[in-house]
Amino acid sequence: MMLLDKLPFPRELHRVPRRAGSYHEKLDGTDCPRRLKAEDLSISERIMAIADIFEALTSADRPY
C-alpha cells in the first residue's frame, strides 16, 4: 500500500490505494498484511474480498 499511496491518483480514484492494499482471501485477517478483519473493511473492500475468495475457489490453477 505504501507504493500505491505515492502514486498521483486523480481525485475520483483517491480510494484506490486503500482498496487495493486491503487484499484478502480470508475475512479473519490472517492473510492480510494489515491484519484487517471483515468488520474493518468498507463495503466495497468486502465485495472485492468475496470476489477474490470466489475466484480462488473456482479457479482451476489454484491448488486449494
C-alpha positions in Angstrom: 0.0 0.0 0.0 2.9 2.4 0.6 3.8 2.3 -3.1 0.2 3.0 -4.1 0.0 5.9 -1.7 2.8 7.6 -3.6 1.1 7.5 -7.0 -0.8 10.6 -8.1 -4.3 9.3 -8.5 -6.9 11.7 -9.7 -9.4 12.8 -7.1 -12.1 10.4 -8.2 -9.7 7.5 -7.7 -8.3 8.6 -4.3 -9.7 5.4 -2.6 -7.7 3.0 -4.9 -4.7 2.6 -2.6 -6.8 1.6 0.4 -9.0 -0.8 -1.6 -6.0 -2.4 -3.4 -4.0 -2.5 -0.2 -6.8 -4.3 1.6 -6.3 -7.5 -0.4 -7.9 -10.5 1.3 -8.5 -14.2 0.6 -9.8 -14.7 4.2 -12.0 -12.4 6.1 -10.5 -13.2 9.5 -7.4 -11.0 8.7 -4.9 -13.8 8.8 -3.7 -13.3 5.2 -3.9 -9.6 5.0 -0.6 -7.6 5.6 -2.6 -5.1 7.6 -4.4 -7.8 9.6 -7.8 -6.3 8.9 -10.9 -8.3 9.7 -14.1 -8.2 7.8 -15.6 -5.7 10.1 -12.7 -3.3 9.5 -13.3 -3.3 5.7 -15.6 -1.0 3.8 -18.5 -2.5 1.8 -16.5 -2.2 -1.5 -13.5 -3.8 0.1 -15.6 -6.7 1.4 -17.1 -7.1 -2.1 -13.6 -7.3 -3.6 -12.6 -9.8 -0.9 -15.6 -12.1 -1.6 -15.0 -11.9 -5.3 -11.3 -12.9 -4.7 -12.4 -15.8 -2.5 -14.8 -17.0 -5.1 -12.2 -16.7 -7.8 -9.7 -18.7 -5.7 -12.2 -21.4 -5.0 -13.4 -21.8 -8.6 -10.1 -21.3 -10.5 -8.5 -24.5 -12.0 -5.0 -23.2 -11.4 -5.2 -22.8 -7.6 -4.2 -25.8 -5.5 -6.9 -25.3 -2.9 
